[in-house]
Amino acid sequence: LQTRMQSLQPDPKAQYRGVYEALRRMVLTEGFWRPLRGIDVTMLGAGPAHALYFACYEKMKKALSDVFQPGGNSHLANGIAGSVATLLHDAVMNPAEAVVKQRLQMFNSPYTSVLGCVRTVHRTEGLGAFYRSYTTQLTMNVPFQAIHFITYELMQEHLNPHRQYHPQSHIVAGAVAGAVAAAATTPLDVCKTLLNTQENTALSSLKIRGHLSGMANAFSTVYQLGGLPGFFKGVQARVIYQMPSTAIAWSVYEFFKYFLTKRALEKKP
């Protein structure tokens, strides 16, 4: 839904007034499973990407907190740790989620499978196409994750000051953190989507030949086609997506952290 609603010059059949209408029309005209297109490639990358992500975050958060605020919780350390963890996460996820998944999700996508999409993009645009938006992705995700982790840790200070395993606080803090970070970084996400999908209709209308590259060009193109409101296309879908996404991620992570730590402590003599 987010990818479709961020389209700058969508096909008349793919012009939606809201999230619910987009979902309803997509299911009715393209089939029940269409909204889940691209889930397989996301699942392939999510495991290793999140393993690197949380491992790096925990290690750096502890090391930096000891420097900035010994014995306490430093929001600066949380922000920096989250930003560095993003470098590893996006290196794995950018080709899978940002390029392949979004091309599969576009209206009237010419790609019928993940492997077919990978082969076509590699043959026609080269290996670099899978990382064309990597710097843009980082430009978006570094501030996103900094805001995300700082907000999560701040919420935990109020909801769960003793930092015990408390599922309700992890869900609420995760959802709020995801919503705040998603809304704040939507303009960058719109530019990233344009770079990933190379939306033909939008580029043709401005007589742009070849492939669009670079954050500056993306910003200029979005502004020419949609003005300031264009930078907030799909913000509702993005927030609705990120709230349960981050709530689930933090809940599962905190559960396994608690479960594995508890087992390790029980094994000690």
Rosetta blueprint (number, residue, H / E / L):
1 L L
2 Q H
3 T H
4 R H
5 M H
6 Q L
7 S L
8 L L
9 Q L
10 P L
11 D L
12 P H
13 K H
14 A H
15 Q L
16 Y L
17 R L
18 G L
19 V H
20 Y H
21 E H
22 A H
23 L H
24 R H
25 R H
26 M H
27 V H
28 L H
29 T H
30 E H
31 G L
32 F L
33 W L
34 R H
35 P H
36 L H
37 R L
38 G L
39 I H
40 D H
41 V H
42 T H
43 M H
44 L H
45 G H
46 A H
47 G H
48 P H
49 A H
50 H H
51 A H
52 L H
53 Y H
54 F H
55 A H
56 C H
57 Y H
58 E H
59 K H
60 M H
61 K H
62 K H
63 A H
64 L H
65 S H
66 D H
67 V H
68 F H
69 Q L
70 P L
71 G L
72 G L
73 N L
74 S L
75 H H
76 L H
77 A H
78 N H
79 G H
80 I H
81 A H
82 G H
83 S H
84 V H
85 A H
86 T H
87 L H
88 L H
89 H H
90 D H
91 A H
92 V H
93 M H
94 N H
95 P H
96 A H
97 E H
98 A H
99 V H
100 V H
101 K H
102 Q H
103 R H
104 L H
105 Q H
106 M L
107 F L
108 N L
109 S L
110 P L
111 Y L
112 T L
113 S L
114 V H
115 L H
116 G H
117 C H
118 V H
119 R H
120 T H
121 V H
122 H H
123 R H
124 T H
125 E H
126 G L
127 L H
128 G H
129 A H
130 F H
131 Y H
132 R L
133 S L
134 Y H
135 T H
136 T H
137 Q H
138 L H
139 T H
140 M H
141 N H
142 V H
143 P H
144 F H
145 Q H
146 A H
147 I H
148 H H
149 F H
150 I H
151 T H
152 Y H
153 E H
154 L H
155 M H
156 Q H
157 E H
158 H H
159 L H
160 N L
161 P L
162 H L
163 R L
164 Q L
165 Y L
166 H L
167 P H
168 Q H
169 S H
170 H H
171 I H
172 V H
173 A H
174 G H
175 A H
176 V H
177 A H
178 G H
179 A H
180 V H
181 A H
182 A H
183 A H
184 A H
185 T L
186 T H
187 P H
188 L H
189 D H
190 V H
191 C H
192 K H
193 T H
194 L H
195 L H
196 N H
197 T H
198 Q L
199 E L
200 N H
201 T H
202 A H
203 L H
204 S H
205 S H
206 L L
207 K L
208 I L
209 R L
210 G L
211 H L
212 L L
213 S L
214 G L
215 M H
216 A H
217 N H
218 A H
219 F H
220 S H
221 T H
222 V H
223 Y H
224 Q H
225 L H
226 G H
227 G L
228 L H
229 P H
230 G H
231 F H
232 F H
233 K L
234 G L
235 V H
236 Q H
237 A H
238 R H
239 V H
240 I H
241 Y H
242 Q H
243 M H
244 P H
245 S H
246 T H
247 A H
248 I H
249 A H
250 W H
251 S H
252 V H
253 Y H
254 E H
255 F H
256 F H
257 K H
258 Y H
259 F H
260 L H
261 T H
262 K H
263 R H
264 A H
265 L H
266 E H
267 K H
268 K L
269 P L
